[in-house]
C-alpha cells in the first residue's frame, strides 16, 4: 500500500492528514474518512484504532484518509469540544472525493470522540454513503439526528466498554428510523488494545457491503 502526507483547508484553517491506498493499480476505489478519538486525552490520527482501520481498510481495497482535528499535531485552530470539528470532517470528505484514485462511493468512520462529532452533525450525512461508529459514547447516540437519516450505519462496541452501556444502547437504537447494524464484541473495552484484528474485518465487511 502507498501512504501520502496531505493537507487541506477548511474555514481558513489548514489540516494535516495521511492518505493510504492499495498499490496494485486496480482502482479507483471507494474512499473512507476516519475521525480520531478525543484530542484532550491524547487522541490523534495515529491512535491504535484509527491506524488499524486506515491500514486494514486499504488492504481490503479502500482509499483511507485519517487526519488530525483542529489543534492536534500540525493542524491549525483550537479544540471546540466537537462544536466546530465537523467542518474539518467535511473538508476531509471533499479531499477524499477529489482524490484521483477514488470512485463515487465514500464512507465515514469515527472512533470515540470522532463518533461524537459525526453523531452531532447532520451536515455530514448527505456527504457519506455509509457511516461506521466504533465505541460511540452513549450520550452521543441519545440525541443524534442520525436517528432520522437513511444513510446505512454500523455501530461496533465491546461488552466491557464503560463509556458505552450496551444494554441502554439496544433500547436507544430501537428509536432509529433505519436501524443501524450493531456488533457487540465479547471481551472488548473502549480502547481495543490487542483487539484491532477483530474490529477491522467487521468494519471492512460493512463498507464492502455498502460501498462496493
Buried (B, 14 or more C-beta within 10 A) or exposed (E): EEBEEBEBEBEEBBBBBBBBBBEEEEBBBBBBBBBBBBBEEEBBBEBBBBBBBBBBBBEBBBBBBBBBBBBBBEBBBEBEEBEBBBBBBBBBBBBBBEBEBBBEBBBBBBBBBBBBBBBBBBEBBEBBBBBBBBBBBBEBBEEBEBBEBEBBBBBBBBEEBEBBBBEEBEEBBEEBEEEBBBBBBEEBBBBBEEBBEBBBEBBBBBBBEBBE
